[in-house]
Amino acid sequence: MTIRTHAHEIRRNAPRSWVSGAVLVVLGLALFAQGILRVELGWLVVPALALVLLAAGVIEQSAGLLIAGCVLGGAGAAVWNVLYPFHMLGVTAAPVQGAVVLLTLAAGFALITPVTLLVTGRAHMWALAVAGMLALVGAALLAGEAGRRALERAAQIWPLFLVVIGAALIARHK
């Protein structure tokens, strides 16, 4: 493959520059509106960027843009959950807010698999493992003291999983 052919492939497979432009327009409009309206709109920036990335991912059929959109969507929803419904209900305990953030992020990661499958025809199953781990830790935080003790024990023994995986890779190689 020549350098010219390789450069053509990179350009063809890269998202078009309109995606970057759309991200900048959304960010600029949100910040401009915030300055004029004197209303705190900063929390809307992340969900708006998520929508831009998801739309671009659908149009471009790009798993990378879809993944970024799902993760940012989960992060934006997590911020919204902590700032609004839970704060309005008086839920300000750090473990509960942390659990809400982790569970909402888990939902964002869980969406990666079906969204990429529907748009690109290829499911990214790794995202379910990330979602599961985030949800497990979030659920443990909601479980109170027993959950926190379980997390402390897990923090002590999780390196053994690396040993098992490494040993399995060595055994498979032989």
C-alpha positions as CSV (number, residue, x, y, z in Angstrom):
1,M,0.0,0.0,0.0
2,T,1.5,3.3,-1.0
3,I,1.5,6.4,1.3
4,R,-1.1,8.1,-1.0
5,T,-3.4,5.1,-0.8
6,H,-3.0,4.8,2.9
7,A,-3.8,8.5,3.4
8,H,-6.9,8.1,1.2
9,E,-8.0,5.2,3.4
10,I,-7.5,7.2,6.6
11,R,-9.6,10.1,5.2
12,R,-12.3,7.8,4.0
13,N,-12.6,6.0,7.3
14,A,-12.3,9.1,9.5
15,P,-15.4,11.0,10.5
16,R,-16.0,14.0,8.4
17,S,-15.0,17.4,9.8
18,W,-18.6,18.4,10.2
19,V,-18.7,16.4,13.4
20,S,-16.1,18.6,15.0
21,G,-17.9,21.7,13.7
22,A,-21.2,20.5,15.1
23,V,-19.6,19.9,18.5
24,L,-18.1,23.4,18.5
25,V,-21.4,25.0,17.5
26,V,-23.3,23.2,20.3
27,L,-20.7,24.1,22.9
28,G,-20.5,27.7,21.7
29,L,-24.3,28.2,21.6
30,A,-24.7,26.7,25.1
31,L,-22.0,29.0,26.6
32,F,-23.3,32.0,24.7
33,A,-26.9,31.4,25.9
34,Q,-25.6,30.9,29.5
35,G,-23.9,34.3,29.4
36,I,-26.9,36.1,28.0
37,L,-29.6,34.4,30.0
38,R,-27.7,34.3,33.2
39,V,-28.9,30.8,33.7
40,E,-26.7,27.9,34.6
41,L,-26.7,25.8,31.5
42,G,-23.4,24.1,32.0
43,W,-25.0,20.8,32.9
44,L,-26.6,20.7,29.4
45,V,-23.2,20.8,27.6
46,V,-22.4,17.1,28.1
47,P,-25.8,15.7,27.1
48,A,-25.9,18.0,24.1
49,L,-22.5,16.8,23.0
50,A,-23.7,13.2,23.5
51,L,-26.6,13.9,21.2
52,V,-24.3,15.4,18.5
53,L,-22.0,12.4,18.7
54,L,-24.8,9.9,18.6
55,A,-26.4,11.7,15.6
56,A,-23.0,11.8,13.9
57,G,-22.4,8.1,14.7
58,V,-25.7,7.2,13.1
59,I,-25.0,9.3,10.0
60,E,-21.4,8.2,9.6
61,Q,-22.1,4.6,10.9
62,S,-19.1,5.1,13.2
63,A,-18.8,2.9,16.2
64,G,-16.3,5.3,17.8
65,L,-18.7,8.2,17.6
66,L,-21.6,6.0,18.9
67,I,-19.4,4.8,21.9
68,A,-18.4,8.3,22.8
69,G,-22.0,9.5,22.6
70,C,-23.2,6.7,24.8
71,V,-20.5,7.3,27.4
72,L,-21.1,11.1,27.4
73,G,-24.9,10.4,27.5
74,G,-24.4,8.3,30.6
75,A,-22.1,10.9,32.2
76,G,-24.6,13.7,31.4
77,A,-27.5,11.7,32.8
78,A,-25.4,11.0,36.0
79,V,-24.8,14.7,36.5
80,W,-28.4,15.5,35.9
81,N,-29.6,12.8,38.4
82,V,-27.3,14.1,41.1
83,L,-28.1,17.8,40.5
84,Y,-31.9,17.6,40.1
85,P,-34.2,14.7,41.2
86,F,-32.0,13.3,44.0
87,H,-30.9,16.7,45.2
88,M,-34.5,17.9,45.2
89,L,-35.5,14.9,47.2
90,G,-32.8,15.7,49.8
91,V,-30.6,12.7,48.9
92,T,-27.2,14.2,49.5
93,A,-25.3,11.3,51.1
94,A,-22.1,10.8,49.2
95,P,-22.4,7.0,48.9
96,V,-25.9,7.3,47.5
97,Q,-24.9,10.0,45.0
98,G,-21.8,7.9,44.1
99,A,-24.1,4.9,43.5
100,V,-26.4,6.9,41.3
101,V,-23.5,8.2,39.2
102,L,-22.1,4.6,38.8
103,L,-25.5,3.1,38.0
104,T,-26.2,5.8,35.4
105,L,-22.8,5.5,33.8
106,A,-23.4,1.7,33.7
107,A,-26.6,2.4,31.7
108,G,-24.6,4.5,29.3
109,F,-22.1,1.7,28.8
110,A,-24.8,-0.9,28.5
111,L,-26.4,1.1,25.6
112,I,-23.1,0.8,23.6
113,T,-23.8,-2.9,22.7
114,P,-27.3,-2.5,21.2
115,V,-26.7,0.9,19.6
116,T,-23.5,-0.2,17.8
117,L,-25.3,-3.5,16.7
118,L,-28.2,-1.6,15.3
119,V,-26.2,1.1,13.5
120,T,-23.0,-0.7,12.4
121,G,-24.1,-4.4,12.5
122,R,-21.3,-5.2,15.0
123,A,-22.0,-5.4,18.7
124,H,-19.4,-4.2,21.1
125,M,-19.8,-6.8,23.9
126,W,-16.9,-5.5,26.0
127,A,-19.1,-2.6,27.0
128,L,-21.4,-5.0,28.9
129,A,-18.5,-6.0,31.1
130,V,-17.7,-2.4,31.9
131,A,-21.4,-1.7,32.6
132,G,-21.6,-4.8,34.8
133,M,-18.7,-3.8,36.9
134,L,-20.0,-0.2,37.3
135,A,-23.4,-1.5,38.3
136,L,-21.9,-4.0,40.7
137,V,-20.0,-1.3,42.5
138,G,-23.0,1.1,42.4
139,A,-25.2,-1.6,43.9
140,A,-22.6,-2.3,46.6
141,L,-22.6,1.4,47.6
142,L,-26.4,1.3,47.9
143,A,-26.2,-1.8,50.1
144,G,-24.6,0.3,52.9
145,E,-22.0,-1.0,55.2
146,A,-22.2,-4.6,54.1
147,G,-21.6,-3.5,50.5
148,R,-18.7,-1.3,51.4
149,R,-17.1,-4.2,53.3
150,A,-17.6,-6.4,50.2
151,L,-15.9,-3.8,48.1
152,E,-12.9,-3.7,50.5
153,R,-12.6,-7.5,50.3
154,A,-12.9,-7.4,46.5
155,A,-10.1,-4.7,46.4
156,Q,-7.8,-7.1,48.2
157,I,-8.5,-10.2,46.0
158,W,-9.1,-8.8,42.5
159,P,-5.3,-9.1,41.5
160,L,-5.7,-12.9,41.7
161,F,-8.0,-12.7,38.7
162,L,-5.0,-11.3,36.8
163,V,-3.0,-14.3,37.9
164,V,-5.7,-16.7,36.7
165,I,-6.1,-14.9,33.3
166,G,-2.3,-14.8,32.9
167,A,-1.9,-18.5,33.8
168,A,-4.7,-19.4,31.3
169,L,-3.0,-17.4,28.5
170,I,0.3,-19.2,29.3
171,A,-1.4,-22.6,29.3
172,R,-3.2,-21.9,26.0
173,H,0.0,-20.9,24.4
174,K,1.6,-24.3,25.1
